[in-house]
Amino acid sequence: MNDEMNLRMALGKKILDVMSAIGTMEKDGKNTKSNYDYISSENMLAKLKKILPEHNLAIIPSATDFKEEYFTTQKGQNVQRSIVKMNFLLMDTDTGFTLEVPWVGADQDYGGKSCGQALTEACKRFYFKLFFVSSLEDKDPDSETVEFKQEKYPRTKAGFMQFVIDSGYTKEQVPDVAHKILGRSPSDKTVDMWVQSNGWSAEKLHHYFNK
């Protein structure tokens, strides 16, 4: 086994140790508008601030590209959508070995804060995915079969609109929701791609549309 493989194994072991130290987290945030709970990024960052130094693991984020899009909702509101590409440098501070991971994040806002929100979203999603953060209440994705979801909501624009309405939004909000999670107006192709990547999940829809 060569030196680089040993260094990779040491870094991987530290990631696993941090994952174990985080454990299962409680949902400390509350979205009162859509009535669901979530694990806040503040809670996650507070844990990492304590745990990462204990395991001599550093994570250094950097933005590599930035894109802005503008559109107007049916209500006449001007919305700015920001998309950021990032790199996360994982460093084992005992050995100096590093691993760079590309990432992307997006968010939108009516008041010109979408860039900061997109950066926050990218970082939050990266930490949650890297360390497999979950709560006691998280559902097993296999508890609802894909076949059932496809039958209830066909992978079409009409199916997407019905899914959004069934998730608690009004018909007038559908375009806003579509631009938030699809980046454009729904079409059969974009809906099909989104379902393949995310499934029919109302909780994910609420997360990406509401903060």
Secondary structure, 3 states (H helix, E strand, C coil): CCHHHHHHHHHHHHHHHHHHHHCCCCCCEEECCCCEEECCHHHHHHHHHHHHHHCCEEEEEEEEEEEEEEEECCCCCEEEEEEEEEEEEEEECCCCCEEEEEEEEEEEECCCCHHHHHHHHHHHHHHHHHCCCCCCCCCCHHHCCHHHHHHHCCCCHHHHHHHHHHCCCCHHHHHHHHHHHCCCCCCHHHHHHHHHHHCCCHHHHHHHHCC
